[in-house]
Amino acid sequence: MTKIRDPNLRLKLKIVTYLIPIILAFAACDTSKEGDFETSEPDPIREEYGFILNDFNVIRDTIRSGDTFGLILDAYGVPQSKIYEVANKFRDSFDVRRIIAGRPYVLLNSKDSLNTTQVFIYEKNRVNYAVVDFRDTINCYTSNKPIQFIQKEASGIITSSLSQTMDDQNLSPYMTDRLADIYAWTVNFFHLQPGDRFKVIYTEKFINDTISAGLESIDASYFEHRGKPLYAFHYRPESNTELFDFYNETADNLRRAFLRSPIKFNFRISSRYNLKRRIKYYGFKLRPHKGTDFAAPVGTPILATANGTVTKSERKGGNGNYVKIKHNGAYETQYLHMKKRNVKRGDYVKQGDVIGWVGMTGNTGGPHVCYRFWKNGKQVDPFKQDLPKSKPLPAQFHEDYFTFMAPFKERLDCISY
């Protein structure tokens, strides 16, 4: 190697040798082209409840036990005068006294050091919410989140109960109620058989495309009970909304004039209609029982089994609190031992209306409703009566109905279990 004798040259070479790695490192880090500038991505625009959330400090919380509208807002600097104005002026649209523990709320606060609440949003349920806007003139209104309706399909084979089968498939418990309502006159849901099966086409509500807001409707269904197929299609003639109901594949209404039971769920028949009943307590003397006892917890709703007019609503002797309903010239029903009555004499009630609640008033050894049934002035066993059906769909709607029904029936037949 040639030795460099000039000390100045040796110094210059050392400096260059030292600077080369630094220069190369900077060159490696500088990947930008001439004229390019690094810019940070802007925050995405977030919109909810009709507000641009980027414009506020957003605080999300839940109503806790003991919270009040005033306490929540006072903590964020909202003047008492404004809180008082909302509480008194806007009670019809948002009653601040009725906020419920467990419901979510959102505060849209100012983006400054004061962090004062400018907008208060209270979610009444998953869909509906109330807005109190404190900016400028106070404004209060209710609105709802955008909802999408998506039609879906489900099916199942029953091994124990309908509700358990629904639960195993993560289906809404309300679907069990809806199916029980649809087939209440043709299927005894307390005596389902293993192997009974169902198919259903239903509409579900969704918030923001992903959050389920619950079951909207059952559009068509198929239930096979003890090998017997039962179709149901939800049809609404445009010219007659009163006929909006479930009909089968031959356009017959699935409803009967009477419900099978005045209790919807959670009951057992503790004593049947029996004219030859003898009771040990009374020395086995003949004591006919002209009603059917449905045992259920105190407070269980009691339903009118058919449309009619209340002819009696009173408390009397062994009957306790009771209601009697006249349905037409042939049929009457009576409901005994109520905790409380929900109708008065002269009221017109519809099938399924709550007329009272199960209790223990009068002569009773436990909570139940004694259901009595008259036909042509004589008490009879309702389970042994050939109860009248509701009227079928009028003939003028048949062509439209069968056109409406056909694609639903084809879909149901193609759904697998």
LINZINOR-V360195 format. One record per pair of residues at least 24 apart in sequence whose C-alpha atoms are under 10 Angstrom apart, sorted by the first residue. I is the first residue (numbers start at 1). GAP is how many residues later the second one is. If there is no record, write none. Layout:
I|GAP + I|GAP
This chain:
48|97 + 49|57 + 49|72 + 49|80 + 49|81 + 49|82 + 49|94 + 49|95 + 49|96 + 49|97 + 50|81 + 50|93 + 50|94 + 50|95 + 51|57 + 51|68 + 52|56 + 53|55 + 53|56 + 54|54 + 54|57 + 55|53 + 55|54 + 55|55 + 55|56 + 56|51 + 56|52 + 56|53 + 56|54 + 56|55 + 56|56 + 56|59 + 56|61 + 56|62 + 56|63 + 57|50 + 57|51 + 57|52 + 57|53 + 57|54 + 57|55 + 57|58 + 57|59 + 57|60 + 57|61 + 58|48 + 58|49 + 58|50 + 58|51 + 58|52 + 58|53 + 58|57 + 58|59 + 58|61 + 59|46 + 59|47 + 59|48 + 59|49 + 59|50 + 59|58 + 59|61 + 60|44 + 60|45 + 60|46 + 60|47 + 60|48 + 60|61 + 61|41 + 61|42 + 61|43 + 61|44 + 61|45 + 61|46 + 61|61 + 62|38 + 62|39 + 62|40 + 62|41 + 62|42 + 62|43 + 62|44 + 62|60 + 62|61 + 63|36 + 63|37 + 63|38 + 63|39 + 63|40 + 63|41 + 63|42 + 63|59 + 64|35 + 64|36 + 64|37 + 64|38 + 64|39 + 64|40 + 65|35 + 65|36 + 65|37 + 66|34 + 66|35 + 67|32 + 67|33 + 67|34 + 68|28 + 68|29 + 68|30 + 68|31 + 68|32 + 68|33 + 69|26 + 69|27 + 69|28 + 69|29 + 69|30 + 69|51 + 69|53 + 70|26 + 70|27 + 72|35 + 72|45 + 72|48 + 73|34 + 73|43 + 73|44 + 73|45 + 73|46 + 73|47 + 74|42 + 74|43 + 75|41 + 75|42 + 76|31 + 76|33 + 76|38 + 76|39 + 76|40 + 76|41 + 76|42 + 77|37 + 77|38 + 77|39 + 77|40 + 77|41 + 78|38 + 78|39 + 78|40 + 78|56 + 82|52 + 82|55 + 82|56 + 83|49 + 83|51 + 83|55 + 85|53 + 86|46 + 86|47 + 86|48 + 86|52 + 86|53 + 86|54 + 89|49 + 89|50 + 89|51 + 90|42 + 90|48 + 90|49 + 90|50 + 90|51 + 91|49 + 92|48 + 92|49 + 93|37 + 93|38 + 93|47 + 93|48 + 93|49 + 94|28 + 94|30 + 94|35 + 94|36 + 94|37 + 94|38 + 94|46 + 94|47 + 94|48 + 95|35 + 96|26 + 98|26 + 99|24 + 99|25 + 100|24 + 104|25 + 105|24 + 105|25 + 105|26 + 106|25 + 107|25 + 108|25 + 125|88 + 126|80 + 126|81 + 126|85 + 126|86 + 126|87 + 126|88 + 127|78 + 127|79 + 127|80 + 127|86 + 145|61 + 145|62 + 145|63 + 146|59 + 146|60 + 146|61 + 146|62 + 146|63 + 147|57 + 147|58 + 147|59 + 147|60 + 147|61 + 147|62 + 147|64 + 147|65 + 147|66 + 148|55 + 148|56 + 148|57 + 148|58 + 148|59 + 148|60 + 148|61 + 148|62 + 148|64 + 148|65 + 149|53 + 149|54 + 149|55 + 149|56 + 149|57 + 149|58 + 149|60 + 149|63 + 149|64 + 149|66 + 149|67 + 149|68 + 150|52 + 150|53 + 150|54 + 150|55 + 150|56 + 150|59 + 150|66 + 151|50 + 151|51 + 151|52 + 151|53 + 151|54 + 151|65 + 151|66 + 151|67 + 151|68 + 152|48 + 152|49 + 152|50 + 152|51 + 152|52 + 152|66 + 152|67 + 153|46 + 153|47 + 153|48 + 153|49 + 153|50 + 153|65 + 153|67 + 153|68 + 153|258 + 153|259 + 153|262 + 154|44 + 154|45 + 154|46 + 154|47 + 154|48 + 154|67 + 154|258 + 154|261 + 154|262 + 154|263 + 155|42 + 155|43 + 155|44 + 155|45 + 155|46 + 155|66 + 155|67 + 155|68 + 155|257 + 155|260 + 155|261 + 155|262 + 156|39 + 156|40 + 156|41 + 156|42 + 156|43 + 156|44 + 156|67 + 156|260 + 156|261 + 157|37 + 157|38 + 157|39 + 157|40 + 157|41 + 157|42 + 157|67 + 157|260 + 158|34 + 158|35 + 158|36 + 158|37 + 158|38 + 158|39 + 158|40 + 159|33 + 159|34 + 159|35 + 159|36 + 159|37 + 159|38 + 160|32 + 160|33 + 160|34 + 160|35 + 160|36 + 161|28 + 161|29 + 161|30 + 161|31 + 161|32 + 161|33 + 161|35 + 162|27 + 162|28 + 162|30 + 162|34 + 162|35 + 162|36 + 163|26 + 165|32 + 171|43 + 171|44 + 172|32 + 172|42 + 172|43 + 173|41 + 173|42 + 174|40 + 174|41 + 174|42 + 174|43 + 175|25 + 175|27 + 175|39 + 175|40 + 175|41 + 175|42 + 175|43 + 177|87 + 177|88 + 178|37 + 178|39 + 178|40 + 179|39 + 179|42 + 179|43 + 179|44 + 179|53 + 180|84 + 180|85 + 181|74 + 181|78 + 181|83 + 181|171 + 182|36 + 182|39 + 182|50 + 182|51 + 182|52 + 182|63 + 182|64 + 182|65 + 182|72 + 182|73 + 183|38 + 183|39 + 183|40 + 183|47 + 183|48 + 183|49 + 183|63 + 183|71 + 183|72 + 183|73 + 184|70 + 184|71 + 184|72 + 184|74 + 184|75 + 184|76 + 184|77 + 184|80 + 185|69 + 185|70 + 185|71 + 185|72 + 185|73 + 185|74 + 185|75 + 185|76 + 185|202 + 185|204 + 186|39 + 186|44 + 186|68 + 186|69 + 186|70 + 186|74 + 187|36 + 187|37 + 187|38 + 187|39 + 187|43 + 187|73 + 188|37 + 188|72 + 188|73 + 189|36 + 189|76 + 190|75 + 190|76 + 190|77 + 190|78 + 191|34 + 192|33 + 192|34 + 193|31 + 193|32 + 193|33 + 193|34 + 194|31 + 194|32 + 195|29 + 195|30 + 195|31 + 195|32 + 196|27 + 196|28 + 196|29 + 196|30 + 196|31 + 196|32 + 196|33 + 197|25 + 197|26 + 197|27 + 197|28 + 197|29 + 197|30 + 197|32 + 197|220 + 198|24 + 198|25 + 198|26 + 198|27 + 198|31 + 198|32 + 198|33 + 198|214 + 198|217 + 198|219 + 199|24 + 199|25 + 199|32 + 199|212 + 199|213 + 199|214 + 199|215 + 199|216 + 199|217 + 199|218 + 200|31 + 200|32 + 200|208 + 200|211 + 200|212 + 200|215 + 201|32 + 201|207 + 201|208 + 201|210 + 201|211 + 201|214 + 218|28 + 219|27 + 219|189 + 220|26 + 220|27 + 220|28 + 220|185 + 220|188 + 220|189 + 220|191 + 220|192 + 221|25 + 221|27 + 221|187 + 221|188 + 221|191 + 222|26 + 222|187 + 222|190 + 222|191 + 230|24 + 231|178 + 231|181 + 232|173 + 232|176 + 232|177 + 233|168 + 233|171 + 233|172 + 233|173 + 233|175 + 233|176 + 234|167 + 234|170 + 234|171 + 235|158 + 235|165 + 235|166 + 235|169 + 235|170 + 236|161 + 236|165 + 236|168 + 237|156 + 237|160 + 237|161 + 237|163 + 237|164 + 238|159 + 239|158 + 240|157 + 243|148 + 243|149 + 243|150 + 243|151 + 244|149 + 245|148 + 246|147 + 247|145 + 247|146 + 247|154 + 247|158 + 248|144 + 248|145 + 248|157 + 249|152 + 249|153 + 249|156 + 249|157 + 249|160 + 250|142 + 250|143 + 250|148 + 250|151 + 250|152 + 250|155 + 251|141 + 251|142 + 251|143 + 251|144 + 251|146 + 251|147 + 251|150 + 251|151 + 251|154 + 252|137 + 252|138 + 252|139 + 252|140 + 252|141 + 252|142 + 253|136 + 253|137 + 253|138 + 253|139 + 253|140 + 254|135 + 254|136 + 254|137 + 254|138 + 255|133 + 255|134 + 255|135 + 255|136 + 255|137 + 256|49 + 256|50 + 256|131 + 256|132 + 256|133 + 256|134 + 256|135 + 257|48 + 257|49 + 257|50 + 257|70 + 257|94 + 257|130 + 257|131 + 257|132 + 257|133 + 257|134 + 258|46 + 258|47 + 258|48 + 258|49 + 258|69 + 258|73 + 258|93 + 258|94 + 258|124 + 258|129 + 258|130 + 258|131 + 258|132 + 259|44 + 259|45 + 259|46 + 259|47 + 259|92 + 259|93 + 259|123 + 259|128 + 260|45 + 260|46 + 260|122 + 260|123 + 260|127 + 261|31 + 261|33 + 261|41 + 261|42 + 261|43 + 261|44 + 261|91 + 261|110 + 261|121 + 261|122 + 262|32 + 262|39 + 262|40 + 262|41 + 262|42 + 262|43 + 262|44 + 262|73 + 262|89 + 262|90 + 262|91 + 262|92 + 262|93 + 262|107 + 262|108 + 262|109 + 263|31 + 263|32 + 263|33 + 263|37 + 263|38 + 263|39 + 263|40 + 263|41 + 263|42 + 263|89 + 263|91 + 263|94 + 263|95 + 263|105 + 263|106 + 263|108 + 264|36 + 264|37 + 264|38 + 264|39 + 264|88 + 265|31 + 265|35 + 265|36 + 266|28 + 266|29 + 266|30 + 266|31 + 266|34 + 267|26 + 267|27 + 267|28 + 267|29 + 267|30 + 267|33 + 267|101 + 267|102 + 268|25 + 268|26 + 268|27 + 268|28 + 268|100 + 269|24 + 269|25 + 269|26 + 269|27 + 269|99 + 269|100 + 269|101 + 270|24 + 270|25 + 270|26 + 270|96 + 270|98 + 270|99 + 270|100 + 271|24 + 271|99 + 272|98 + 272|99 + 272|109 + 272|111 + 273|97 + 273|98 + 273|99 + 273|100 + 273|106 + 273|107 + 273|108 + 273|109 + 273|110 + 273|111 + 274|106 + 274|107 + 275|105 + 275|106 + 289|81 + 289|83 + 290|80 + 290|81 + 290|82 + 290|83 + 290|84 + 290|89 + 290|90 + 290|91 + 291|43 + 291|44 + 291|45 + 291|78 + 291|79 + 291|80 + 291|81 + 291|82 + 291|83 + 291|88 + 291|89 + 291|90 + 291|91 + 292|43 + 292|76 + 292|77 + 292|78 + 292|79 + 292|80 + 292|81 + 292|89 + 292|90 + 292|91 + 293|42 + 293|43 + 293|74 + 293|75 + 293|76 + 293|77 + 293|78 + 293|79 + 294|64 + 294|73 + 294|74 + 294|75 + 294|76 + 294|77 + 295|63 + 295|64 + 295|71 + 295|72 + 295|73 + 295|74 + 295|75 + 296|61 + 296|62 + 296|63 + 296|70 + 296|71 + 296|72 + 296|73 + 297|60 + 297|61 + 297|62 + 297|63 + 297|69 + 297|70 + 297|71 + 298|40 + 298|41 + 298|59 + 298|60 + 298|61 + 298|62 + 298|68 + 298|69 + 298|70 + 298|71 + 299|39 + 299|40 + 299|41 + 299|57 + 299|58 + 299|59 + 299|60 + 299|68 + 299|69 + 300|38 + 300|39 + 300|54 + 300|56 + 300|57 + 300|58 + 300|59 + 300|67 + 300|68 + 300|69 + 301|37 + 301|39 + 301|41 + 301|51 + 301|52 + 301|53 + 301|54 + 301|55 + 301|56 + 301|57 + 301|58 + 302|33 + 302|36 + 302|39 + 302|40 + 302|50 + 302|51 + 302|52 + 302|53 + 302|54 + 302|55 + 302|56 + 302|66 + 302|67 + 303|32 + 303|46 + 303|47 + 303|48 + 303|49 + 303|50 + 303|51 + 303|52 + 303|53 + 303|54 + 304|29 + 304|30 + 304|31 + 304|45 + 304|46 + 304|47 + 304|48 + 304|49 + 304|50 + 304|51 + 304|52 + 305|28 + 305|29 + 305|44 + 305|45 + 305|46 + 305|47 + 305|48 + 305|49 + 305|50 + 305|66 + 306|25 + 306|26 + 306|27 + 306|43 + 306|44 + 306|45 + 306|46 + 306|47 + 307|41 + 307|42 + 307|43 + 307|44 + 307|45 + 307|46 + 308|24 + 308|25 + 308|38 + 308|39 + 308|40 + 308|41 + 308|42 + 308|43 + 309|35 + 309|36 + 309|37 + 309|38 + 309|39 + 309|40 + 309|41 + 310|24 + 310|33 + 310|34 + 310|35 + 310|36 + 310|37 + 310|38 + 310|39 + 310|45 + 311|33 + 311|34 + 311|35 + 311|36 + 311|37 + 312|31 + 312|32 + 312|33 + 312|34 + 312|35 + 313|28 + 313|29 + 313|30 + 313|31 + 313|32 + 313|33 + 313|34 + 313|42 + 314|26 + 314|27 + 314|29 + 314|30 + 314|31 + 315|25 + 315|26 + 315|46 + 315|47 + 316|45 + 316|46 + 317|44 + 317|45 + 317|46 + 318|43 + 318|44 + 318|45 + 318|46 + 319|41 + 319|42 + 319|43 + 319|44 + 319|45 + 319|51 + 320|39 + 320|40 + 320|41 + 320|42 + 320|43 + 320|44 + 321|35 + 321|36 + 321|37 + 321|38 + 321|39 + 321|40 + 321|41 + 322|33 + 322|34 + 322|39 + 322|40 + 322|47 + 322|48 + 323|32 + 323|33 + 324|31 + 324|47 + 324|48 + 324|49 + 325|24 + 325|48 + 326|48 + 328|47 + 328|48 + 329|46 + 329|47 + 329|48 + 330|44 + 330|45 + 330|46 + 330|47 + 330|48 + 331|42 + 331|43 + 331|44 + 331|45 + 331|46 + 331|47 + 331|48 + 332|40 + 332|41 + 332|42 + 332|43 + 332|44 + 332|45 + 332|46 + 332|47 + 333|38 + 333|39 + 333|40 + 333|41 + 333|42 + 333|46 + 333|49 + 334|35 + 334|36 + 334|37 + 334|38 + 334|39 + 334|40 + 335|33 + 335|34 + 335|35 + 335|36 + 335|37 + 335|38 + 336|24 + 336|25 + 336|26 + 336|27 + 336|28 + 336|32 + 336|33 + 336|34 + 336|35 + 336|36 + 337|24 + 337|25 + 337|26 + 337|27 + 337|29 + 337|30 + 337|31 + 337|32 + 337|33 + 337|34 + 338|24 + 338|29 + 338|30 + 338|31 + 338|32 + 339|28 + 339|29 + 339|30
